[in-house]
Amino acid sequence: MDKAKRLRWAFLMGALSLTIAAIYFPVDADEGVSEAADRKAKIATKSAPTPQIADSSASTTTETEIDPFAPRGWQAPPILVQQQVVATVQVSAPPGPVGPPPLPFRFMGRMNDDGQQVVYLSRGDQAIIARNGDTLEGTYKVLGIEQQRIQFEYLPTGEKQELALTATEN
């Protein structure tokens, strides 16, 4: 063997023997603890007195003081002033005559069905077919269909209403 190989093997064997010796003969843990206790005693005599912690039950902190994420501002909170309540009496006028509600129908188109005018109306998503004399949804009756308008009668009150149509030819 050459000299470099011998040196390498000697170094590896020495490291192996030191590792085995450390496994079988560990250092006593008691020695380190006793030194730390002595140091702690020396430090305790030189340190300042520890502050007294207040009893948490006697504390008067509110929830916002404890919450680290509560919004904070630079200005002081506004002072709450109690408003004096002044009683006012409102005189209400007698209710006037209530008219029919606005027509819920919209004009969609018209058709001439064997000489009879048919009008297509919409109410929301529903399509409704109306002819002369039809009653729509139990509340409106079709009185007449003309070229420019449809006449309805609101059945609960008997009042007449009109729906304007767009001018188209049939």
C-alpha positions, 0 to 999 in steps of 0.5 A: 500500500502506498502512503496516502492509502495508509494515512486514509485508513488510519484516520478512518479507524481512529474516527471509528474507535472514537465513535465506539468509545463515545457510545460506551462511555457517555458523559454524566448528565449530572455534572452539567446540571449542577453547573447550570444550577450554580450559574442560575443562583449567581445570576438570580442574585444579580438580577432585578426583582421580577414584576408582580403580575396582576390577577386576571380576575381583577382586570377590567379590560374590555374585549376590544382591548384584548382583540389585537385585530380590532380597528384602532384610530388616532382620534379619541372615541366620540362622546355619546350625547343623549338626544332628547326625544320630542314627541310630534303628532302627525295629522294624517289626511284621510286616504283618498280613493285607491285606484287599480294597480298598474297593469302587470302585462307587457305587449309582445305581439298580435295575430289575426286568427280567422278574423278575430284579433289575438294579442300576446301579452307577457307577465314576468316569464309567462306568455298569455294569449288575450282575446275580446271578452277573456278574463286574465288571471281572474282579475282583469277582463279584456273589454276591447282590442283596437289598433293602438290599445287594449282596454281592460277592466280591473274586476275587484273595483270595476275600473277601466285601464288601457295598455298602449300597443305598438303600431304594426300591420297584420 
